[in-house]
Amino acid sequence: MWLGRMLIFFVVTGLLLFPNDSEWLGWVQAAKGWEQTGKFLGFWGDFLQFSVGWGIVLLIAAALAKDRWLRRGALAFVLAGVLSGATARVVKFSMGRARPSTVERLDLPAVTFTGPSVTSKFHGYFSGHTAAAWGSAVALAVIFPRVGWIAVLFAAGVGWSRIYGNHHFPSDVVHGAAWGTIWGCLVGSGMRRVRKRAKLMRRVE
């Protein structure tokens, strides 16, 4: 049932976003003076820096604290980022959507899908940065709700930076975030079930 709901979400938001992508892209980019913030979020929101880098930090913290649950949370953080980022990359190669800069340079329609493409100029849909960041952040939020919202806010900032920096259209980012949310929920909820089973086993013993 949830798969059907996600499909409806993609269809409905696609119908709303695609026709207005250029207009909303311009609206986001109209704010001036945020270039350095956008570069900061874009760099630290990359898969290696965010999903892997912070995953390693969490693993080290878990080892020092000897916290098994934190270690599992760190693994979920990395795994969700890997799965959402890797699968988003497959979509990128398959869809071949032109990035905003490519649309401007070649004078193409905003909604341009060429099919499978190996050049990054046509790897706009989904936003890989956004998908990976949201996957890791949502997984952390599912496992540690009290602190996970901070990671989700950062992931939202990463998505904004991809639009502001002219790397992606709004639809690329919104659907990338939704894609990451799916993987984050799957991995995070799966880890929570593992914890519940472990607690039940200890009670039985």
N, C-alpha and C positions, 0 to 999 in steps of 0.2 A: 504493500500500500504506500509506503513512504517513497518508493521508487517512482510510483505514479505521480505522487505529489511533486517530487522534484522535477519530473518531466514537465508537468503543468507549469511549474515555476519558470523553467527555462523558456518554454514557449511564450508565456504571457510577458515576461520581462523582455524577451527578445523582440516581440512585437512592439513594445513600448520604447525600447532603447535603440534598436537599429535605425529606425527612421530619423531619430533625433541625435545620433551620435556626434555629428559635427557641431551642432548647436551646443550641446552640453560639454563637449570638449573645449570649445571656446569659452564657455562660462567658467569652467574650472581654471583655465589658464589666464583668465582676465585678471586674477589677483596677482599683483606684482610684489617683488621683494622676497619671495619664498624659494628662490632657486637653490640656495645652500641647504635649506631644510629638506627640499626634495632630493637633492643629491645624497644627503646624509641617510635619509630613509631608504632610498634606492640601493645604496651600498650595503647598509647593515641589514636590509631586508632580503638580500640575496640568499639563496639556499645555503651556501657554504657558511656564510657569516651567521645567519639566524638559526636555521634548523640544525645544522651540524655544530656550529660554534657554541651556541647556547646549550645544545644538547650535551656537549662535552662538559661544559661548566656545571650543568645539573648532575651529570654522572660523577664528577669529582666531588661535588658537595654531598652527594649521596654516600660516596665511599668514606668521606671524612666523618659524616654523621652516622655511618653504619645504618642507613635508613633504606630498607628494602623497597618500600613503597615509592620513595622518591626516585630510586633507581629505575623502577618500572615506569614511572612517569617520564623520566628522561628518555628512556627507550621509546616510549609511545610518542614523545615529542619529535624525535628524529624520524621514526618510522612513518608517522603521518605526513611529515614533510616530504619524505622520499616518495611515498606512494602518490600523493597528490601532485607533486612536482613532475614526477616521471610520466604519469598518465596524461597530465596537461601537455607535456612535451609531445606525446603521441598525437594529441588533438591538434597541436600547432602544426606539425608536419603534414597532417592529413587535410586540414581545412585550407591552409594557405591564404589566410586573410592578410591584406595589405595593412601595414602599420600607418599611423597618421602621417608621418614624414614621407612615406612612400606615396601615399595618396596625393599629398601636396606636390611632390616633385614630378610625378607622372601624370598629374591631373586626372586621377581616377575617381569613380564614385566612392563615397565613404564605405559603403557595403560592397567590398570587392573580395570574393573568395575564388581563388584560382585552382583549388584542389591541391594535391600533394606537392610540396615545394621544399627544397633543401636550403634556400636562401633565407636568412633571418629577416629580410625586408618583408617577407610574407609569412611571418610567424606571429601575427598579432593576437590570434584567438586560440586559447585563453591566454591571459597573462600568467606566465609561469612563476614570476616573483610572487604575485598575489596568491596563487593557488597553494604554493608551498608554505608561505607565511601563514595563511589562514588554516591550513591543515595542521601545522604544528601548534599554533595558538589555540585552536578549538580543542584539540586533543588535551592540551594542558588545562584548559578551562573546564573540560568535562571531569578530569581527574582531581584538579585542585581549584574548585570554583571561586574561592576567596581571593586568589591571586591571579588566576588565569585570565581575568578580564583585562589585566594590564597588557598581556601578550596580544589579546584580541584588538585592543586599541592600537597597538603598534602595527599589527597586520593591516588594520584599516588605513593607517598612515602610509604604509607601503603601497597599498592600492592607489591611494590618492597621488603619491609621487610618480607612479607610472603614467597617470593621466597628465599630470602637471608637466612632466618632462617630455611629453609628446611621444611616448613609447607605445601607448595603447589608447584605444577608444574606451569610453565608459562601459560599454557592453562587454568588452574583453575583461575588464577588471571585475565587474559585478558577477559575471558568470565564472570567472576564475575563483573569486571568493566563495561562491556557492559550491564549486567543485571541491575546494579545499575543506569547506565545512562538512561535506559528506564524508570525506576520508577522516577528518578529525573526529567526528562523532563515532564512526565505525571503530577506529582504533581506540579512542578514549573509553567508549562504553565497553569494548571488549576487554580492556585492561581492568575496568571496574568489576566486571563479571569474574575475572580471574581472582581478584582480591576477595570477593564474596565467597567463592568456592574454597579458597584457602582458609578463610575464617571458619567456614562450616566444617571443614576437615579437622581443624584444630579442636573444635568443640566436640566432635565425635570421638576424637582420640582421648 
